[in-house]
Amino acid sequence: MILKKGIQVKIISGKDKGKTGEVLEINRKAEKIKIKSIGMIKRHLKPTKENKGGIISKESFIHLSNVKNIDEKKVKKKVVAKK
């Protein structure tokens, strides 16, 4: 499966099954991927001079086997080729 930053993927298993999102980051060594607004976790941050602190939500990594590529360009090519 070809994955690049910015393409659309669909979650095929896990708590966010059925949702779609854009790829934000890829960790090829650990075979994990970070998707926009998918796999949200809560982080408790200590206040600093620059940061207010508190509880924030952010994306966590999901394993590559739990996603499917649904890039629009490839879908259009398959439909045209079948006719």
C-alpha positions as semicolon CSV with decimal commas, in nm:
position;residue;x (nm);y (nm);z (nm)
1;M;0,000;0,000;0,000
2;I;0,136;0,340;-0,098
3;L;0,090;0,599;0,175
4;K;0,200;0,959;0,161
5;K;0,141;1,262;0,377
6;G;-0,185;1,433;0,282
7;I;-0,378;1,144;0,122
8;Q;-0,719;1,025;0,241
9;V;-0,746;0,691;0,427
10;K;-1,032;0,495;0,586
11;I;-1,008;0,314;0,922
12;I;-1,101;-0,054;0,880
13;S;-1,066;-0,172;1,242
14;G;-1,053;-0,041;1,597
15;K;-1,259;0,212;1,792
16;D;-1,271;0,459;1,499
17;K;-1,380;0,199;1,240
18;G;-1,548;0,350;0,934
19;K;-1,409;0,703;0,978
20;T;-1,196;0,872;0,715
21;G;-0,919;1,126;0,753
22;E;-0,603;1,282;0,614
23;V;-0,256;1,143;0,687
24;L;-0,054;1,383;0,906
25;E;0,258;1,182;0,985
26;I;0,409;0,841;0,898
27;N;0,654;0,641;1,109
28;R;0,782;0,376;0,866
29;K;1,019;0,214;1,115
30;A;0,739;0,138;1,366
31;E;0,481;0,088;1,083
32;K;0,246;0,345;1,235
33;I;0,049;0,638;1,097
34;K;-0,109;0,952;1,246
35;I;-0,444;1,063;1,098
36;K;-0,620;1,398;1,146
37;S;-0,895;1,378;1,417
38;I;-0,864;0,998;1,448
39;G;-0,733;0,809;1,753
40;M;-0,763;1,107;1,986
41;I;-0,599;1,077;2,330
42;K;-0,588;1,307;2,633
43;R;-0,253;1,446;2,754
44;H;-0,201;1,619;3,089
45;L;0,050;1,904;3,052
46;K;0,226;2,080;3,336
47;P;0,209;2,461;3,318
48;T;0,526;2,641;3,201
49;K;0,610;3,000;3,112
50;E;0,520;2,941;2,745
51;N;0,236;2,689;2,793
52;K;-0,077;2,726;3,003
53;G;-0,099;2,352;3,076
54;G;-0,406;2,143;3,147
55;I;-0,566;1,855;2,958
56;I;-0,533;1,862;2,578
57;S;-0,655;1,622;2,309
58;K;-0,423;1,514;2,030
59;E;-0,391;1,240;1,767
60;S;-0,208;0,917;1,844
61;F;-0,048;0,669;1,605
62;I;-0,245;0,381;1,447
63;H;-0,091;0,068;1,294
64;L;-0,074;0,062;0,912
65;S;-0,274;-0,263;0,894
66;N;-0,580;-0,081;1,034
67;V;-0,612;0,167;0,744
68;K;-0,712;0,149;0,377
69;N;-0,614;0,398;0,106
70;I;-0,915;0,572;-0,051
71;D;-0,731;0,833;-0,258
72;E;-0,974;0,997;-0,505
73;K;-0,736;0,981;-0,803
74;K;-0,701;0,602;-0,783
75;V;-1,076;0,547;-0,742
76;K;-1,150;0,747;-1,060
77;K;-0,887;0,554;-1,258
78;K;-1,038;0,217;-1,160
79;V;-1,391;0,323;-1,262
80;V;-1,275;0,449;-1,602
81;A;-1,064;0,138;-1,668
82;K;-1,355;-0,106;-1,605
83;K;-1,580;0,043;-1,876
